């Protein structure tokens, strides 16, 4: 299967500019499993979710098909990084207590990945997959960002982005569902940090490659004017879409 790499080019900035997942999410997920020997963080990217899991499990196996992403990943003593596709992890069968997929399930070959999940997961282990929606700051800034998202770079999003826009409702998920609390990410941001975040969007990078210009330049003055002369930092929020299931054997 061909690996669709949309993030390696901006891997270093991705590691610096992406918001952090809430600690409560990982505490809740760890409470769902009886044993805490080993977790698998799939398509780990910069290792953000793997690091958040590390206090809750003896060992984290964090895989990603992108060598560049692994190169810029955050390190912890109990995290073992390896370059591997989600559908072919090389992990020992029946060895995983919790499988997590952060902002990545929509890229996978679903049937092949779920076969791998059933192979490596222990009986009654847990799989959790999540993504986050478009950032919310305030009404005026949100309108600018949404127009940019839908119209300026809209045609440059990979087709798989539709699964996030559909709140993962149309993604196959062949597991008994566990009802999940609502979580969201929060971050206090300067305008520069917002701009750096927009630059990590795969659609922005695709736009730059195809049109040889940076689309963020088209809205920077409007963002600056709307940001205003008030507090330098503003609160940003991302609602999390979360699917959790039990791996039955």
C-alpha positions in Angstrom: 0.0 0.0 0.0 1.3 3.4 -0.9 2.0 5.7 2.0 0.5 9.2 1.6 2.9 11.5 3.3 1.4 15.0 3.8 3.4 16.1 6.7 7.1 15.3 6.4 8.1 18.5 4.7 6.8 20.6 7.7 7.7 18.0 10.3 9.8 20.4 12.4 7.2 23.2 12.5 4.5 20.6 13.0 6.2 19.5 16.2 6.4 23.1 17.5 3.1 24.5 16.3 0.4 21.9 16.9 -1.8 22.2 20.0 -1.5 19.6 22.8 -4.2 17.0 23.5 -5.8 17.3 27.0 -4.3 15.2 29.7 -7.7 14.2 30.8 -8.2 12.3 27.6 -5.3 10.0 28.3 -6.2 9.5 32.0 -9.7 8.5 30.9 -8.4 6.1 28.2 -6.0 4.4 30.6 -8.9 3.9 33.0 -10.6 1.7 30.4 -8.0 -1.0 30.4 -7.2 -3.6 33.1 -3.5 -3.9 32.3 -1.1 -1.1 31.5 1.9 -3.0 30.1 2.0 -1.8 26.6 0.2 0.8 24.4 0.6 1.3 20.7 0.4 4.9 19.3 -0.3 4.5 15.6 0.9 7.2 13.1 2.5 8.9 16.0 3.9 11.9 14.1 5.8 14.0 16.5 5.0 11.7 19.4 2.6 14.0 21.1 0.1 11.4 22.1 2.8 8.8 22.9 4.4 11.3 25.4 1.0 11.9 27.0 0.4 8.1 27.3 3.9 7.5 28.8 2.9 8.1 32.5 0.1 5.5 32.2 1.9 2.5 30.6 5.1 0.6 31.2 6.0 0.9 27.5 4.7 2.8 24.5 5.4 1.6 21.0 5.0 4.6 18.7 5.0 3.9 14.9 4.9 6.2 11.9 5.6 5.6 8.2 7.4 8.9 8.0 11.1 8.9 9.0 11.1 12.7 9.1 8.3 12.8 11.6 10.1 10.2 13.8 13.3 12.3 13.5 11.5 15.3 15.2 9.5 13.3 17.8 9.6 14.0 21.5 11.5 11.4 23.5 10.7 9.6 26.8 12.6 6.6 28.3 9.6 4.3 27.9 8.7 5.2 24.3 10.0 3.0 21.6 9.8 4.7 18.2 9.9 2.7 15.0 9.2 3.4 11.3 6.3 1.2 10.3 3.0 1.5 8.4 -0.2 1.4 10.4 -1.3 -1.7 8.5 1.9 -3.6 9.1 3.4 -2.7 12.5 5.6 -5.6 13.1 4.3 -5.7 16.7 3.9 -9.0 18.5 0.4 -10.4 18.4 -1.9 -10.2 21.4 0.5 -7.8 23.2 -1.2 -4.4 23.3 -3.6 -3.1 26.0 -4.5 0.2 24.3 -4.2 1.4 20.7 -4.4 5.1 20.0 -4.7 6.9 16.6 -4.5 10.7 16.9 -5.5 12.7 13.8 -4.6 9.9 11.4 -7.3 7.1 11.1 -8.7 8.8 8.0 -5.5 8.1 6.1 -5.5 4.4 6.6 -6.6 1.4 4.6 -9.4 0.6 7.0 -9.8 -3.1 6.5 -6.0 -3.8 6.6 -5.5 -1.6 9.6 -8.4 -3.3 11.6 -6.9 -6.7 10.8 -3.7 -5.5 12.4 -5.6 -4.1 15.4 -7.2 -7.5 16.0 -3.9 -9.2 15.6 -1.9 -7.1 18.1 -4.6 -6.2 20.6 -5.2 -8.3 23.6 -8.7 -9.6 24.3 -10.9 -6.8 25.5 -8.2 -4.2 24.8 -9.2 -0.7 23.7 -8.8 1.2 20.4 -9.3 4.9 20.5 -9.2 7.2 17.4 -9.7 10.9 17.4 -9.4 14.0 15.3 -10.0 17.7 16.0 -12.2 20.2 14.3 -11.3 23.6 13.0 -9.9 26.0 15.5 -12.2 28.4 17.3 -10.9 31.8 18.7 -13.7 34.4 18.4 -16.4 35.1 15.9 -14.5 37.6 13.8 -11.3 35.5 13.5 -13.2 32.3 13.1 -14.9 33.7 10.0 -11.6 34.6 8.4 -10.1 31.2 9.2 -13.1 29.3 8.0 -13.2 31.2 4.7 -9.5 30.5 4.2 -10.1 26.8 5.0 -13.1 26.3 2.7 -12.3 28.6 -0.2 -8.7 29.7 -0.4 -7.1 26.3 0.3 -10.3 24.2 0.2 -9.4 22.6 -3.2 -6.0 21.7 -1.9 -7.1 19.5 1.0 -6.5 15.7 0.5 -9.8 13.9 -0.2 -9.5 12.1 3.2 -10.1 15.3 5.0 -13.8 14.8 4.4 -13.9 12.2 7.2 -13.0 14.9 9.7 -15.6 17.3 8.2 -18.1 14.5 8.7 -17.0 14.1 12.4 -15.7 10.5 11.7 -19.4 9.3 11.3 -18.7 7.8 7.9 -15.5 5.9 8.9 -16.0 2.2 9.4 -15.4 1.2 13.0 -16.1 -2.5 13.6 -15.9 -2.5 17.4 -18.4 -2.4 20.2 -18.5 1.3 21.0 -17.6 2.9 24.4 -19.4 6.1 25.1 -16.9 8.9 25.6 -16.9 12.2 27.4 -16.4 15.4 25.5 -12.9 16.7 25.3 -11.3 19.7 23.6 -7.9 21.2 23.1 -7.1 24.6 24.4 -4.1 26.9 23.9 -3.2 30.6 24.4 -1.8 31.9 21.2 -0.1 34.9 19.7 -0.9 35.9 16.2 2.5 34.6 15.1 1.7 31.2 16.6 -1.6 31.1 14.8 0.2 31.9 11.5 2.8 29.1 12.1 -0.1 26.7 12.8 -1.8 27.6 9.6 1.4 26.9 7.7 1.4 23.3 9.0 -1.9 22.6 7.2 -1.4 20.0 4.4 -3.6 22.1 2.2 -1.4 25.2 2.7 1.7 23.1 1.8 -0.1 21.7 -1.3 -1.1 25.2 -2.4 2.5 26.4 -2.0 3.9 23.5 -4.1 1.3 24.0 -6.9 1.0 27.8 -7.0 4.5 28.8 -5.8 3.1 31.3 -3.3 2.1 31.2 0.3 -1.7 31.5 0.7 -1.4 32.7 4.3 0.1 35.9 2.9 -3.4 36.6 1.4 -5.0 36.8 4.9 -2.2 38.0 7.1 -3.2 41.7 7.0 -6.8 40.8 7.8 -5.8 38.6 10.6 -3.5 41.3 12.0 -6.3 44.0 11.9 -8.9 41.7 13.4 -6.5 40.5 16.1 -6.4 44.1 17.3 -4.3 45.9 19.9 -5.8 44.1 22.9 -4.1 41.1 24.7 -1.2 39.7 22.8 -2.5 36.2 23.4 -6.0 34.8 22.7 -7.6 31.5 23.8 -7.9 29.0 21.0 -10.1 25.9 21.2 -10.4 22.7 19.1 -13.4 20.3 19.8 -12.2 16.7 19.6 -14.0 14.0 17.6 -13.5 10.7 19.5 -14.3 7.1 18.6 -13.5 4.4 21.2 -14.2 0.6 20.9 -13.5 -2.7 22.6 -11.3 -5.2 20.7 -13.2 -8.5 21.0 -11.4 -11.8 20.2 
